């Protein structure tokens, strides 16, 4: 599969918009910190993520950064973690 490991971080000026972005992001990745998510996404899911975030934010007040860390099959993130342990998101089946 051609999934990539992404880190998404955001600074949303309005609390209501922040909650909308946070709720939306929970469907795309693993919540790491207040406004930081780790995502494992295919190109299609990445495009969906960007398109929806583009609609949710106010472009004059908000800021979203998406860091592409590389292909999940070959990337090993080098992270210094103080406090809670960090581990790269793994592929897992979700039963609905």
N, C-alpha and C positions, 0 to 999 in steps of 0.2 A: 504494500500500500504506500501511497505517497503522502502520508500525513507528516505534518511539521509541528514542532514544539514551539509554542508562542507564549510570550508573557504579555498580558494586557494590563495596563495601568491607566487610571483616569482621575481627573480632577474636575468634578462637576460642581458648578457654583450654586445651583438650586437644590435644596433637600429633596423635593418631590422628584425632580429629574434624576438625582443621584439614586434614589430608591428604585426608579424604573430601570436604570442602567444596571444596578446591582442585581435585581431580580432577573433581568434578561441574561446577564453573564453567568448566573448559576446554571443555566441550561447549556453552556458552552465550555465550561472548564471547572477547575478546582480552585476554590477560594483560598488564597494564601494569607492575605492581610486586608485591611479595610478596603482599599480600592485597587487590589492587585489579584489577578487571576492567572493561572497556568492552564494553557489549553493545548490539546492535541487534536489538530483539525486537518481535514482534507482540503484541497483547494476550493471545492464547492462550499463547504461549511465556513471556511475563512471568508469567502466572498459574501455569504449570507450574514456573517457576523459584522463585517464592515458596513454593508448596506443598511442594516438595522441600526447600528450605532450611529451612523451618519444621520439617520432620521430622528433618533432619540435626543441627541445633544443640541445645544444652542451654540452655534459656531463662533459667536463673538465672546462667549463667556466660559465655555467648557473646553477641555483638552483631553484627548485620548491618545495614548502611545501604544503601538503594537510592535513588540520586538520578536523577530523571527530568529529563533535560536538554531534552526536547522532541521533536517529530516530526523524523525523520531527513531528510525532504525539505526542511525549511526551517530547521533549526537549524545554526548554525555555532558550535561551542564556542569560547569565548575562554579560552585556556589559556596560562599562563606556564610554560614548560618550561625547566628548567635541566638541563644534561647531555644525555641522550638526547633525540632529536627526538620530538615527539608529533604524531600525526595521527589524526583521527577515523576510526573503523572504517567501512569501505565495504562495500557489498553485493557478495558474490562467490559464484559457484557452487562447491559442494563436490562433488567426484566421489568416490564410494565404490566 
